[in-house]
Amino acid sequence: MIDKHLLKLRARDEISDEEERAIRAAVERIEEIPADKVYIRHDVPLDTCTLLLDGIMCRFKDLRNGERQITELHVAGDFADLHSFTLKRLDHDILCLTPCRVAVVPHEKVREITEAYPHLARVYWFGTNLDAAIHREWELSLGRRTAAARIAHLFCELYVRLEIVGLARDHQYELPLTQADIAECLGLTSVHVNRMLKELRQQQLVEFSGGRIEIRDWAGLQRLAEFNPSYLYLERRPR
């Protein structure tokens, strides 16, 4: 049920069998959520956290005119709102971009496992720090990278994150997002995204078709994006 989450944790630290049992026991229920549903709305009091088991969720903020900026994508194995444990409400919304399956973990259970297992408290603190690192890298893309480099960087990042949880291999992975979704991640228009995808395909760097990514030149895509995965803190060490 939470195997992808455990893969993500164990990619960066040792998780004991006892700690695994505590994490599994913290899950209160499983929910299925349709695509395009806002699962959590900003400023609504929260007493649970959401662990994404399958699908893609995003954090977003929008303006009164309806324009939306996606600030992070969540893939299977991620807590979409672990920060709600201390904040108790969010300043942004969380949307299911695809059909999603989630595990609901009450804040009280988070409190119990972090108090009983100080190592897990550090592991989950690290997780929120990792989210912040991803936010900083996205901010750099929005402010300084070219349109083509933004797309290249997003595709590189998602490949690494999905590979950790067994959802990417041989430089290929499923990405059932629209060009409009990608545009909202990168501060671009759908038309501009379409043009840049054609350019990346012509350069034999990447193919995005039918909701699937095929990276044809990993080294070249990394060079274009100036992608350095150090911000994903992939090294496995005690926390």
WOUR-V28572 format. One record per residue. N is the residue number from 1. SS is DSSP state (a for helix, b for strand, c for the rest). NEAR is the number of other ideal C-beta (glycine too) atoms within 12 Angstrom. D_LAST is the distance of its C-alpha to the last C-alpha in Angstrom with 1 decimal. Layout:
N:SS:NEAR:D_LAST + N:SS:NEAR:D_LAST
This chain:
1:c:23:24.5 + 2:c:33:20.9 + 3:a:22:20.4 + 4:a:31:19.6 + 5:a:39:16.8 + 6:a:32:15.3 + 7:a:24:16.0 + 8:a:39:14.1 + 9:a:33:10.9 + 10:a:25:11.4 + 11:c:29:12.2 + 12:c:26:8.7 + 13:c:27:6.9 + 14:c:20:8.9 + 15:c:31:10.6 + 16:c:18:13.2 + 17:a:12:16.8 + 18:a:16:16.9 + 19:a:28:14.0 + 20:a:24:16.0 + 21:a:18:19.1 + 22:a:28:17.9 + 23:a:36:16.9 + 24:a:22:20.3 + 25:a:21:22.1 + 26:c:35:21.0 + 27:b:28:23.2 + 28:b:21:26.5 + 29:b:18:28.5 + 30:b:19:28.8 + 31:b:25:30.8 + 32:b:19:32.6 + 33:b:29:33.2 + 34:c:16:35.8 + 35:c:21:35.3 + 36:c:20:36.1 + 37:b:22:35.2 + 38:b:24:33.4 + 39:b:37:31.1 + 40:b:37:29.8 + 41:c:22:31.9 + 42:c:23:31.0 + 43:c:15:31.7 + 44:c:20:32.1 + 45:c:14:30.4 + 46:c:29:27.6 + 47:c:22:26.3 + 48:b:31:24.5 + 49:b:40:21.8 + 50:b:41:22.7 + 51:b:45:20.8 + 52:b:44:22.8 + 53:b:36:23.9 + 54:b:31:26.5 + 55:c:38:28.1 + 56:c:42:27.3 + 57:b:42:26.8 + 58:b:39:26.8 + 59:b:41:26.3 + 60:b:32:29.5 + 61:b:22:31.7 + 62:b:20:35.5 + 63:c:9:38.6 + 64:c:7:41.8 + 65:c:6:43.5 + 66:c:9:41.1 + 67:c:15:39.3 + 68:b:24:35.7 + 69:b:26:32.5 + 70:b:35:29.6 + 71:b:34:26.4 + 72:b:41:23.9 + 73:b:38:24.3 + 74:b:43:22.4 + 75:c:41:22.6 + 76:c:37:22.2 + 77:c:36:18.7 + 78:c:44:17.9 + 79:b:42:18.0 + 80:c:45:20.9 + 81:c:42:20.7 + 82:c:37:17.6 + 83:c:32:18.3 + 84:a:35:21.5 + 85:a:31:19.8 + 86:a:19:20.0 + 87:a:21:22.8 + 88:c:18:25.1 + 89:c:20:27.0 + 90:c:30:26.5 + 91:c:20:28.3 + 92:c:30:28.6 + 93:b:28:29.8 + 94:b:40:28.1 + 95:b:40:30.5 + 96:b:34:30.8 + 97:c:37:32.0 + 98:c:29:32.7 + 99:c:21:33.3 + 100:b:35:29.9 + 101:b:27:28.7 + 102:b:39:26.1 + 103:b:36:24.5 + 104:b:32:24.9 + 105:b:40:22.3 + 106:b:23:23.8 + 107:a:27:22.0 + 108:a:16:22.8 + 109:a:29:20.9 + 110:a:40:17.8 + 111:a:21:18.4 + 112:a:19:19.0 + 113:a:31:15.9 + 114:a:29:13.6 + 115:a:14:15.7 + 116:a:19:16.1 + 117:c:26:12.5 + 118:a:14:10.2 + 119:a:24:7.1 + 120:a:33:8.9 + 121:a:24:9.5 + 122:a:22:6.1 + 123:a:37:6.2 + 124:a:39:9.7 + 125:a:23:9.4 + 126:a:28:7.6 + 127:a:36:10.7 + 128:a:28:13.1 + 129:a:21:12.0 + 130:a:36:12.6 + 131:a:30:16.0 + 132:a:20:16.8 + 133:a:23:16.4 + 134:a:32:18.7 + 135:a:23:21.1 + 136:a:19:21.4 + 137:a:33:22.3 + 138:a:31:24.8 + 139:a:21:26.2 + 140:a:23:26.9 + 141:a:34:28.6 + 142:a:24:30.8 + 143:a:14:31.7 + 144:a:16:32.2 + 145:c:26:32.2 + 146:c:22:35.5 + 147:a:31:36.1 + 148:a:32:35.9 + 149:a:29:32.6 + 150:a:35:31.1 + 151:a:43:32.0 + 152:a:39:30.9 + 153:a:40:27.5 + 154:a:45:27.1 + 155:a:47:28.2 + 156:a:40:25.8 + 157:a:41:22.8 + 158:a:43:23.8 + 159:a:34:24.5 + 160:a:35:20.9 + 161:a:38:19.5 + 162:a:34:22.1 + 163:a:29:21.9 + 164:a:32:18.3 + 165:c:30:19.8 + 166:c:20:23.0 + 167:c:31:25.3 + 168:b:27:26.1 + 169:b:17:27.5 + 170:c:12:30.1 + 171:c:26:29.5 + 172:b:25:30.9 + 173:b:33:29.7 + 174:b:24:31.3 + 175:c:37:31.2 + 176:c:26:33.8 + 177:c:38:34.0 + 178:c:23:37.1 + 179:a:25:37.9 + 180:a:21:38.1 + 181:a:31:34.5 + 182:a:38:33.4 + 183:a:28:35.6 + 184:a:32:34.0 + 185:a:38:30.5 + 186:a:39:31.9 + 187:c:27:34.6 + 188:c:30:37.4 + 189:c:17:40.5 + 190:a:19:40.9 + 191:a:15:43.8 + 192:a:22:41.7 + 193:a:30:39.0 + 194:a:21:41.7 + 195:a:19:43.2 + 196:a:34:39.9 + 197:a:34:39.2 + 198:a:21:42.6 + 199:a:22:42.0 + 200:a:37:38.7 + 201:a:25:40.7 + 202:a:14:43.6 + 203:c:20:41.3 + 204:c:17:40.1 + 205:c:33:36.5 + 206:b:38:35.7 + 207:b:25:37.7 + 208:b:35:36.9 + 209:b:17:39.4 + 210:c:13:39.7 + 211:c:20:36.1 + 212:b:20:34.8 + 213:b:38:33.2 + 214:b:27:34.2 + 215:b:38:32.8 + 216:c:21:35.6 + 217:c:22:34.4 + 218:a:27:30.6 + 219:a:16:30.9 + 220:a:21:33.5 + 221:a:35:31.7 + 222:a:24:28.6 + 223:a:18:31.1 + 224:a:30:32.8 + 225:a:37:29.7 + 226:c:22:28.1 + 227:c:32:25.0 + 228:c:18:22.0 + 229:a:25:19.0 + 230:a:15:16.5 + 231:a:26:16.1 + 232:a:30:14.7 + 233:c:27:11.6 + 234:c:20:12.6 + 235:c:13:10.9 + 236:c:16:9.1 + 237:c:13:6.3 + 238:c:13:3.8 + 239:c:25:0.0
